[in-house]
Amino acid sequence: MATIPLTALECSLEAERLLGQAIRRSGPDSDRAIAMANVYARLARVAIIRETVDRTTEKRGAGS
């Protein structure tokens, strides 16, 4: 089973890599690469939110 990157940057880079594969391929392989790129793009959005919340929480904790 593949390891899923957890940071926004890693997810974004993986999505970009998969879109590059989709451009070079055709048919079902291209469709699969596009679908996986969409998954990683969504993971990147979630990671951005999580990282933002973590930073905000840390700032609030430091200010107390």
Secondary structure as UniProt FT lines:
FT   HELIX           8..24
FT   HELIX           28..63
//
